[in-house]
Amino acid sequence: MLLWTTAAVAAAPPSAPRPATTASSAARADTSYIDAHGTAHVTRVVPVPKTVSAEAQAMLAGRLSDASSNDSIAQQREATDAWQAGAAKVLLKRYPVTVTSTRIADVPVRVVTPPTMPESHRGYVLMNVHGGGFVVDSGSLTESIPLAHTLKVRVVSVLYPLSPEHPFPAALDAAVRVYATLLKTYRADHIVIYGSSAGAVLTGEIAVALKQRHLPQPAALGVFSGFGDFSRAGDSMALFGLNGLSGPLQPHRSGVPLIPEYVGKTDPRDPLLSPLFADLHGLPPTLFITSTRDLLLSGTTLLERAFRRDGVPTRLVVFEALPHTFWNNPNLPESREALATMATFFRTHLRLDRR
């Protein structure tokens, strides 16, 4: 399941050969040493933890390998679109909604509408910016269907321009145009913006852009397994850049910029691109969700700290042992818990519980 990868990184040769991962060549015991530069060299036996659900244990016990692909971008998009369509069929049985395609501010969007929506909810909307490494769409359906059904609120999922054809700030500008158009129909405090992975990154960028452009902030943000600094990889990138642990993410290698296709010619420390360097005062309450085997665990927690330092009300939820954007797997109890956490946070800050 391709959730976050880039063609250039996938096609690039690794900086060092990876050890074989057959049972006969795998490590049987822990060994480690720290070299003169302070770099830890670790051989680690990582068992399937018993601290997660039986379903999660079964998933983790599967033969997960690091994300890699020599497919063209067109092939990656075709495969991911097919996966989204298949996953949507499964989700629609559990979370019945109506999905329509349209354009807002000349940007293609999916509008996900619950079958029953209280009259008092019709003035509210969630704006989703999907994951997919800015290269593919790996979430416009899977990130929207459950929340639209659960909250009984319409979700607009933005199909923003993808990289490498459209580097920064094309996706950001498209998303801001959609939000500005939604403001003509919805009050700002009746809107939530959220996303997973690349969409989580974009959510932070949108909030900074709204502040810079003097547009009103939404009621809340949802930053789910993202980061806010394109100039540096966090510790979890190195820690979980291991075969079988990085899940659907391509492990980052030192010396390679984070998602160069998206960054383009922009300074990686530009505060609009990397919100970690922005003035975050005045941003709305934000929910951060990650997990302890997420390559973006560091990125998510570092960004949450930056928000909190600038006085933004935040909540950080870290799930045990699960990989990047695990909530896209509808069969895990932890996924249902994560979705319930998102729904509760959004309901609270939209004040839907008072209507």
C-alpha positions, 0 to 999 in steps of 0.5 A: 500500500503506497502512502508516501513516496517519491519517484526520485527517492525511490529510483535513487540508489541507496547510500549503502547496501542493505543487509539481506533479510532472509531468516538465515541471515537475520540477526539473532541478538542485539549488538550495537556500538557508537563510533567516534562521531556519535553515530549508533550502529545497531543490529536489533531484534524487534519482536512483535509487541503484545501491547497492541491488538491481535489484529495489529499483531497479525499485521506487524507479523506480516512480511512488511518491507520498506516502500520502494518502487521503480514504477513510473509516476504514472504507474504509481498513481494508477496503482494508488488510485486503484487502491483508493477505489478498492479501500473506498468500497470496503469503507462505504459498507461500514460508513455509508456516504455519498461521494461526488466530484466537482470543482471549487475555485477551479480546483478538483475536489471530492465532496463526501456527504453523510446520508443523514445530516442534521439541519444544524450540521449543514453550516459546517464542513471539514476540509481534507488535504490528502496524503501521498507524498505530494506525488499521488493521492493516497487518502482523499477517500480513506481519510474522508469517508469515516469522518463524514459518516461519524460526524454527520458533516460534509467533507471536501477533499482537495485534489491539489496539484501533484509533484513533480509537475507542480512543485511548491507552492502549487498545492498550497495555493490551490488549497488556500483558494478552496478554503477562501471559497468555502468562507463564502458559504461557511463561517471560519469557526465552522470549518476544520482543516486536516490531513495525513502524511503529506496532507498533514504537512500541507495542513500546517502550511495552509494555517501559516499561509492563512495567517500571512494572507490575513484570512481567518483561521478555521476552528481546528486543525488535524495534523496526522503523521506529518512534519514541519521542517524540510531541511532536516530529518528527525531521529525517527527517520533514522531509527525506523529506516529499517527493513520491515519497520518503515512500512509504506514510507521510503526511509530518508537518506542523509544528504538527500533533501526531504521530498525534493520534487515538492520543495523545488527551488524553495529554501527548505527553511522558508517558513511557508514551506516549513512551518517549524520556522514560522510564527505560529501564534494565533493558530487554532487548536490542533490535534497531532496523531502519530505512532511509535513505529512511524518514520514521522514520529519525530516530525510530528512531535517536533511540530507539536512542540513548536505549536505549543511553544507559540501558545497554540492549544494542542493535543498529541496522541501517540499510538503504540507500535503501529506504522505510518498512517495506520488508520488507513487500515480499517480492520484495526481496533486502533484505527477505529480508536484513532478515527474516534479521537479525530472525530471527538476533537473536531466535534468539540471545537466545532461545538457540534455537541451543543447543537 
